[in-house]
Amino acid sequence: MAASEGENPLHPGIAVLTAWMASDTPLIDRLNYVDQATVHNSEGPGPGVATVVGLVKLGQRLVHDLAVASGAEDTEAWARDYLQRLSLELHNRPDADGG
């Protein structure tokens, strides 16, 4: 799961997100995949950290692209506001799973 040398650090995050969103795959298999990619991987702690960093970078890229698509002039401010609103929404609706 770690990004190999020369590989874009987003790739591990994309791989995990793609596996997670595979609706035809049973939830337990998706959970096991994420666990193996992040916590209990055979290559030690490094690959897990690389995967988490890849997920964070992927999230950052997606929020940036959403800001651009929304016509934001200051994409960083838009992203901060969006994430704050989303956090409040999820806090106020603990049953919301985000998907």
DSSP file with accessible surface (Angstrom, degrees, kcal/mol):
  #  RESIDUE AA STRUCTURE BP1 BP2  ACC     N-H-->O    O-->H-N    N-H-->O    O-->H-N    TCO  KAPPA ALPHA  PHI   PSI    X-CA   Y-CA   Z-CA
    1    1 A M              0   0   70      0, 0.0    14,-0.1     0, 0.0    15,-0.1   0.000 360.0 360.0 360.0 -19.0    0.0    0.0    0.0
    2    2 A A        -     0   0   37      1,-0.1     2,-0.4    10,-0.1    46,-0.1  -0.411 360.0-104.2 -69.2 149.2    2.9    2.4    0.4
    3    3 A A        -     0   0   34     44,-0.1     3,-0.1     6,-0.1    -1,-0.1  -0.595  40.1-135.0 -70.8 122.7    3.7    4.7   -2.5
    4    4 A S    >   -     0   0   78     -2,-0.4     3,-2.7     1,-0.2    -1,-0.0  -0.375  41.5 -68.2 -75.2 165.0    6.7    3.3   -4.2
    5    5 A E  T 3  S+     0   0  201      1,-0.3    -1,-0.2    -2,-0.1     3,-0.1  -0.247 125.6  14.4 -56.9 131.3    9.5    5.6   -5.1
    6    6 A G  T 3  S+     0   0   85      1,-0.3    -1,-0.3    -3,-0.1     2,-0.3   0.277  98.8 122.5  87.2 -12.3    8.4    7.9   -7.9
    7    7 A E  S <  S-     0   0   69     -3,-2.7    -1,-0.3     1,-0.1    -4,-0.1  -0.604  74.1-102.9 -83.6 144.0    4.7    7.0   -7.4
    8    8 A N    >   -     0   0   78     -2,-0.3     3,-1.8     1,-0.2    -4,-0.1  -0.435  25.7-131.0 -62.1 133.1    2.3    9.9   -6.6
    9    9 A P  T 3> S+     0   0   59      0, 0.0     4,-0.6     0, 0.0    -1,-0.2   0.656 103.4  68.4 -65.5 -11.5    1.5    9.8   -2.9
   10   10 A L  H 3> S+     0   0   23      1,-0.2     4,-2.6     2,-0.1     5,-0.2   0.766  79.7  80.5 -73.6 -24.7   -2.2   10.0   -3.7
   11   11 A H  H <> S+     0   0   85     -3,-1.8     4,-2.6     1,-0.2     5,-0.2   0.881  89.2  49.1 -56.3 -45.1   -2.2    6.5   -5.2
   12   12 A P  H  > S+     0   0    5      0, 0.0     4,-2.2     0, 0.0    -1,-0.2   0.921 113.8  48.3 -61.3 -38.6   -2.4    4.6   -1.9
   13   13 A G  H  X S+     0   0    0     -4,-0.6     4,-2.7    -3,-0.2     5,-0.2   0.913 111.2  49.6 -65.1 -41.7   -5.3    6.8   -0.9
   14   14 A I  H  X S+     0   0   67     -4,-2.6     4,-2.9     2,-0.2     5,-0.2   0.918 109.6  52.3 -63.2 -41.6   -7.0    6.3   -4.2
   15   15 A A  H  X S+     0   0   34     -4,-2.6     4,-2.3    -5,-0.2    -2,-0.2   0.928 112.9  44.0 -62.0 -43.6   -6.6    2.5   -3.9
   16   16 A V  H  X S+     0   0    5     -4,-2.2     4,-2.8     2,-0.2    -2,-0.2   0.935 114.9  48.2 -68.3 -44.5   -8.2    2.5   -0.4
   17   17 A L  H  X S+     0   0   55     -4,-2.7     4,-2.3     2,-0.2    -2,-0.2   0.919 111.4  50.9 -63.2 -40.6  -11.0    4.8   -1.4
   18   18 A T  H  < S+     0   0   91     -4,-2.9     4,-0.5    -5,-0.2    -1,-0.2   0.936 112.9  45.4 -62.0 -45.1  -11.7    2.8   -4.5
   19   19 A A  H >< S+     0   0   26     -4,-2.3     3,-1.0    -5,-0.2    -2,-0.2   0.912 112.5  51.8 -64.5 -40.3  -11.9   -0.4   -2.5
   20   20 A W  H 3< S+     0   0   93     -4,-2.8    -1,-0.2     1,-0.2    -2,-0.2   0.887 109.5  49.4 -63.9 -37.7  -14.0    1.2    0.2
   21   21 A M  T 3< S+     0   0  130     -4,-2.3     2,-1.5    -5,-0.2    -1,-0.2   0.489  76.7 115.6 -85.0   1.0  -16.5    2.5   -2.4
   22   22 A A    X   -     0   0   25     -3,-1.0     3,-2.0    -4,-0.5     8,-0.1  -0.514  46.6-172.2 -72.0  93.1  -16.9   -0.9   -4.1
   23   23 A S  T 3  S+     0   0  112     -2,-1.5    -1,-0.2     1,-0.3     4,-0.1   0.722  78.5  61.8 -65.5 -20.2  -20.5   -1.4   -3.2
   24   24 A D  T 3  S+     0   0  142     -3,-0.1    -1,-0.3     2,-0.1    -2,-0.1   0.539  88.8  86.2 -83.5  -4.2  -20.5   -5.0   -4.5
   25   25 A T  S <  S-     0   0   46     -3,-2.0     5,-0.1    -6,-0.1     0, 0.0  -0.824  91.6-107.1 -96.4 131.0  -17.9   -5.9   -1.9
   26   26 A P    >>  -     0   0   71      0, 0.0     4,-1.9     0, 0.0     3,-0.5  -0.221  26.7-119.2 -55.7 144.5  -19.2   -7.0    1.5
   27   27 A L  H 3> S+     0   0   91      1,-0.2     4,-2.9     2,-0.2     5,-0.2   0.884 112.4  56.8 -53.8 -42.9  -18.6   -4.4    4.2
   28   28 A I  H 3> S+     0   0  104      1,-0.2     4,-2.4     2,-0.2    -1,-0.2   0.902 106.9  49.4 -61.3 -36.2  -16.4   -6.8    6.3
   29   29 A D  H <> S+     0   0   83     -3,-0.5     4,-2.2     2,-0.2    -1,-0.2   0.898 111.3  48.9 -69.4 -37.9  -14.1   -7.3    3.3
   30   30 A R  H  X S+     0   0   49     -4,-1.9     4,-2.3     2,-0.2    -2,-0.2   0.913 111.5  49.6 -66.6 -41.6  -13.8   -3.5    2.8
   31   31 A L  H  X S+     0   0   80     -4,-2.9     4,-2.7     1,-0.2    -2,-0.2   0.915 110.9  49.8 -62.5 -42.7  -13.1   -3.0    6.5
   32   32 A N  H  X S+     0   0   83     -4,-2.4     4,-2.8    -5,-0.2     5,-0.2   0.907 109.7  51.6 -62.6 -40.2  -10.4   -5.7    6.4
   33   33 A Y  H  X S+     0   0   84     -4,-2.2     4,-2.2     2,-0.2    -2,-0.2   0.945 112.0  45.4 -62.0 -47.3   -8.8   -4.1    3.3
   34   34 A V  H  X S+     0   0   36     -4,-2.3     4,-1.8     2,-0.2     5,-0.4   0.920 112.8  51.8 -63.4 -41.7   -8.6   -0.7    5.0
   35   35 A D  H  X>S+     0   0   50     -4,-2.7     4,-2.3     1,-0.2     5,-1.9   0.938 111.9  45.9 -59.9 -46.3   -7.3   -2.3    8.2
   36   36 A Q  H  <5S+     0   0  102     -4,-2.8    -1,-0.2     1,-0.2    -2,-0.2   0.848 114.1  49.3 -66.0 -33.5   -4.6   -4.1    6.2
   37   37 A A  H  <5S+     0   0    2     -4,-2.2    14,-0.3    -5,-0.2    -1,-0.2   0.768 127.3  20.0 -77.1 -24.9   -3.7   -1.0    4.3
   38   38 A T  H  <5S+     0   0   30     -4,-1.8    -3,-0.2    -3,-0.2    -2,-0.2   0.805 133.6  11.1-115.2 -41.4   -3.4    1.3    7.3
   39   39 A V  T  <5S+     0   0   93     -4,-2.3     2,-0.8    -5,-0.4    -3,-0.2   0.858 124.1  34.9-110.8 -58.6   -2.9   -0.5   10.6
   40   40 A H  S   <S+     0   0  115     -5,-1.9     2,-0.2     8,-0.1    -1,-0.1  -0.415  77.0 150.2-104.1  58.7   -2.1   -4.2   10.3
   41   41 A N    >   -     0   0   26     -2,-0.8     3,-0.9     3,-0.2    -4,-0.1  -0.577  51.2-128.3 -91.3 155.8    0.0   -4.2    7.2
   42   42 A S  T 3  S+     0   0  117      1,-0.2    -1,-0.1    -2,-0.2    -6,-0.0   0.610 101.1  63.3 -78.6 -10.8    2.8   -6.8    6.6
   43   43 A E  T 3  S-     0   0  132      1,-0.3     3,-0.3     2,-0.0    -1,-0.2   0.273 108.9-107.1 -99.9  10.8    5.4   -4.2    5.8
   44   44 A G    <>  -     0   0   31     -3,-0.9     4,-0.7     1,-0.2    -1,-0.3  -0.376  55.1 -45.3  93.9-174.1    5.5   -2.4    9.1
   45   45 A P  H  > S+     0   0  110      0, 0.0     4,-2.1     0, 0.0     5,-0.2   0.777 119.1  74.1 -70.4 -24.6    4.2    1.0   10.1
   46   46 A G  H  > S+     0   0   47     -3,-0.3     4,-2.7     1,-0.2     5,-0.2   0.931  94.3  48.5 -57.2 -51.6    5.5    3.0    7.1
   47   47 A P  H  > S+     0   0   10      0, 0.0     4,-2.2     0, 0.0    -1,-0.2   0.896 110.1  53.1 -59.9 -36.7    3.0    1.7    4.6
   48   48 A G  H  X S+     0   0    2     -4,-0.7     4,-2.3     2,-0.2    -2,-0.2   0.935 110.3  46.8 -62.6 -43.9    0.1    2.4    6.9
   49   49 A V  H  X S+     0   0   91     -4,-2.1     4,-3.0     1,-0.2     5,-0.2   0.924 110.4  53.3 -63.9 -41.6    1.2    6.0    7.4
   50   50 A A  H  X S+     0   0   31     -4,-2.7     4,-2.5     1,-0.2    -1,-0.2   0.893 109.2  49.5 -61.6 -38.0    1.7    6.4    3.6
   51   51 A T  H  X S+     0   0    0     -4,-2.2     4,-2.5   -14,-0.3    -1,-0.2   0.932 111.6  47.3 -67.6 -44.2   -1.9    5.2    3.1
   52   52 A V  H  X S+     0   0   71     -4,-2.3     4,-2.5     2,-0.2    -2,-0.2   0.937 113.3  48.6 -62.8 -43.9   -3.3    7.6    5.6
   53   53 A V  H  X S+     0   0   64     -4,-3.0     4,-3.0     1,-0.2     5,-0.2   0.924 110.3  52.5 -61.5 -40.7   -1.2   10.5    4.2
   54   54 A G  H  X S+     0   0    0     -4,-2.5     4,-2.5    -5,-0.2    -1,-0.2   0.904 109.2  49.1 -61.4 -40.2   -2.5    9.5    0.7
   55   55 A L  H  X S+     0   0   57     -4,-2.5     4,-2.7     2,-0.2    -1,-0.2   0.909 112.1  48.1 -65.5 -41.3   -6.1    9.6    2.0
   56   56 A V  H  X S+     0   0   94     -4,-2.5     4,-2.7     2,-0.2    -2,-0.2   0.941 113.3  47.0 -64.3 -45.9   -5.5   13.0    3.5
   57   57 A K  H  X S+     0   0   87     -4,-3.0     4,-2.5     2,-0.2    -2,-0.2   0.896 112.2  51.0 -63.4 -37.8   -3.9   14.3    0.3
   58   58 A L  H  X S+     0   0   17     -4,-2.5     4,-2.8    -5,-0.2    -2,-0.2   0.936 110.3  48.8 -64.4 -44.9   -6.7   12.8   -1.8
   59   59 A G  H  X S+     0   0   32     -4,-2.7     4,-2.7     1,-0.2     5,-0.2   0.922 110.9  51.1 -59.6 -41.8   -9.3   14.5    0.5
   60   60 A Q  H  X S+     0   0  135     -4,-2.7     4,-2.4     1,-0.2    -1,-0.2   0.929 111.3  47.6 -61.6 -43.9   -7.4   17.8    0.1
   61   61 A R  H  X S+     0   0  133     -4,-2.5     4,-2.7     1,-0.2    -2,-0.2   0.919 112.2  49.1 -64.1 -43.0   -7.4   17.4   -3.7
   62   62 A L  H  X S+     0   0   88     -4,-2.8     4,-2.2     2,-0.2    -2,-0.2   0.911 112.0  47.8 -65.9 -41.1  -11.1   16.6   -3.8
   63   63 A V  H  X S+     0   0   22     -4,-2.7     4,-2.5     2,-0.2    -1,-0.2   0.913 112.2  50.5 -66.1 -39.6  -12.1   19.5   -1.6
   64   64 A H  H  X S+     0   0   83     -4,-2.4     4,-2.5    -5,-0.2    -2,-0.2   0.940 110.9  48.2 -61.5 -46.9   -9.9   21.8   -3.7
   65   65 A D  H  X S+     0   0   68     -4,-2.7     4,-2.6     1,-0.2    -1,-0.2   0.882 110.9  51.7 -62.5 -36.0  -11.6   20.6   -6.9
   66   66 A L  H  X S+     0   0   71     -4,-2.2     4,-1.7     2,-0.2    -1,-0.2   0.908 108.9  50.7 -65.8 -40.6  -15.0   21.1   -5.3
   67   67 A A  H  <>S+     0   0    0     -4,-2.5     5,-2.4     2,-0.2     4,-0.3   0.930 111.9  46.9 -62.3 -44.4  -14.1   24.6   -4.4
   68   68 A V  H ><5S+     0   0   80     -4,-2.5     3,-1.7     1,-0.2    -2,-0.2   0.938 111.6  50.7 -62.8 -45.5  -13.0   25.3   -8.0
   69   69 A A  H 3<5S+     0   0   86     -4,-2.6    -1,-0.2     1,-0.3    -2,-0.2   0.799 107.1  55.6 -63.7 -27.2  -16.2   23.7   -9.3
   70   70 A S  T 3<5S-     0   0   69     -4,-1.7    -1,-0.3    -5,-0.2    -2,-0.2   0.462 118.8-112.7 -83.3  -4.2  -18.2   25.9   -7.0
   71   71 A G  T < 5 +     0   0   60     -3,-1.7    -3,-0.2    -4,-0.3    -2,-0.1   0.669  54.3 169.2  84.1  17.7  -16.5   29.0   -8.4
   72   72 A A      < -     0   0   27     -5,-2.4     3,-0.3    -6,-0.2    -1,-0.2  -0.404  26.4-162.7 -66.3 135.6  -14.6   30.0   -5.3
   73   73 A E  S    S+     0   0  202      1,-0.3     2,-0.8    -2,-0.1    -1,-0.2   0.863  90.7  41.8 -81.9 -41.3  -12.0   32.7   -5.8
   74   74 A D  S  > S-     0   0   94      1,-0.2     4,-2.4    -7,-0.1    -1,-0.3  -0.833  72.8-179.2-105.9  91.3  -10.2   31.8   -2.5
   75   75 A T  H  > S+     0   0   33     -2,-0.8     4,-2.5    -3,-0.3    -1,-0.2   0.840  78.1  54.8 -65.5 -32.3  -10.2   28.0   -2.6
   76   76 A E  H  > S+     0   0  138      2,-0.2     4,-2.3     1,-0.2    -1,-0.2   0.930 111.2  44.0 -67.6 -43.7   -8.4   27.7    0.7
   77   77 A A  H  > S+     0   0   22      2,-0.2     4,-2.6     1,-0.2     5,-0.2   0.918 114.0  51.1 -65.3 -41.1  -10.9   29.8    2.6
   78   78 A W  H  X S+     0   0   52     -4,-2.4     4,-2.9     1,-0.2    -2,-0.2   0.929 110.3  49.5 -61.1 -44.2  -13.8   28.0    0.8
   79   79 A A  H  X S+     0   0   19     -4,-2.5     4,-2.8     2,-0.2     5,-0.2   0.919 110.7  49.2 -62.9 -44.2  -12.3   24.6    1.8
   80   80 A R  H  X S+     0   0  145     -4,-2.3     4,-2.3     2,-0.2    -1,-0.2   0.941 114.2  45.9 -60.5 -45.2  -11.9   25.7    5.5
   81   81 A D  H  X S+     0   0   83     -4,-2.6     4,-2.7     2,-0.2    -2,-0.2   0.919 113.1  50.1 -63.2 -43.6  -15.5   27.0    5.5
   82   82 A Y  H  X S+     0   0   67     -4,-2.9     4,-2.8    -5,-0.2    -2,-0.2   0.938 112.1  46.4 -61.0 -47.5  -16.8   23.8    3.8
   83   83 A L  H  X S+     0   0   89     -4,-2.8     4,-2.6     2,-0.2    -1,-0.2   0.884 112.1  51.2 -65.9 -36.1  -15.1   21.5    6.2
   84   84 A Q  H  X S+     0   0  124     -4,-2.3     4,-2.4    -5,-0.2    -1,-0.2   0.938 112.1  46.5 -65.2 -44.9  -16.3   23.5    9.2
   85   85 A R  H  X S+     0   0  131     -4,-2.7     4,-2.6     2,-0.2    -2,-0.2   0.920 113.3  49.4 -62.3 -42.6  -19.9   23.4    7.9
   86   86 A L  H  X S+     0   0   54     -4,-2.8     4,-2.8     2,-0.2     5,-0.2   0.924 110.0  50.9 -63.7 -42.1  -19.5   19.6    7.3
   87   87 A S  H  X S+     0   0   77     -4,-2.6     4,-2.4     1,-0.2    -1,-0.2   0.928 112.0  46.7 -61.2 -45.1  -18.1   19.0   10.7
   88   88 A L  H  X S+     0   0   95     -4,-2.4     4,-2.5     2,-0.2    -1,-0.2   0.911 111.6  51.7 -63.4 -42.0  -21.0   20.9   12.4
   89   89 A E  H  X S+     0   0   94     -4,-2.6     4,-1.1     1,-0.2    -2,-0.2   0.937 113.0  44.2 -60.4 -45.6  -23.5   19.1   10.2
   90   90 A L  H  < S+     0   0   60     -4,-2.8     6,-0.3     1,-0.2    -1,-0.2   0.865 112.5  52.7 -69.2 -34.3  -22.1   15.7   11.2
   91   91 A H  H  < S+     0   0  143     -4,-2.4    -1,-0.2    -5,-0.2    -2,-0.2   0.897 112.3  45.1 -65.2 -40.0  -21.8   16.8   14.9
   92   92 A N  H  < S+     0   0  117     -4,-2.5    -1,-0.2     1,-0.3    -2,-0.2   0.643 120.0  42.0 -79.1 -15.9  -25.5   17.8   14.8
   93   93 A R    ><  +     0   0  120     -4,-1.1     3,-2.5    -5,-0.2    -1,-0.3  -0.681  65.9 174.3-128.6  76.9  -26.5   14.6   13.0
   94   94 A P  T 3  S+     0   0  116      0, 0.0    -1,-0.1     0, 0.0    -2,-0.1   0.730  78.2  62.6 -61.5 -17.1  -24.5   11.8   14.7
   95   95 A D  T 3  S+     0   0  135     -3,-0.1     2,-0.3     2,-0.0    -5,-0.1   0.621  78.3 105.6 -81.8 -10.2  -26.4    9.2   12.6
   96   96 A A    <   -     0   0   21     -3,-2.5    -3,-0.1    -6,-0.3     0, 0.0  -0.536  49.1-172.1 -73.4 126.7  -25.0   10.7    9.4
   97   97 A D        -     0   0  141     -2,-0.3    -1,-0.1     0, 0.0    -2,-0.0   0.409  39.2-118.2-100.6   1.6  -22.4    8.4    7.9
   98   98 A G              0   0   69      1,-0.1    -2,-0.1    -8,-0.0    -8,-0.0   0.543 360.0 360.0  79.5   1.8  -21.2   10.8    5.2
   99   99 A G              0   0  102      0, 0.0    -1,-0.1     0, 0.0    -3,-0.0   0.295 360.0 360.0-152.1 360.0  -22.2    8.5    2.4
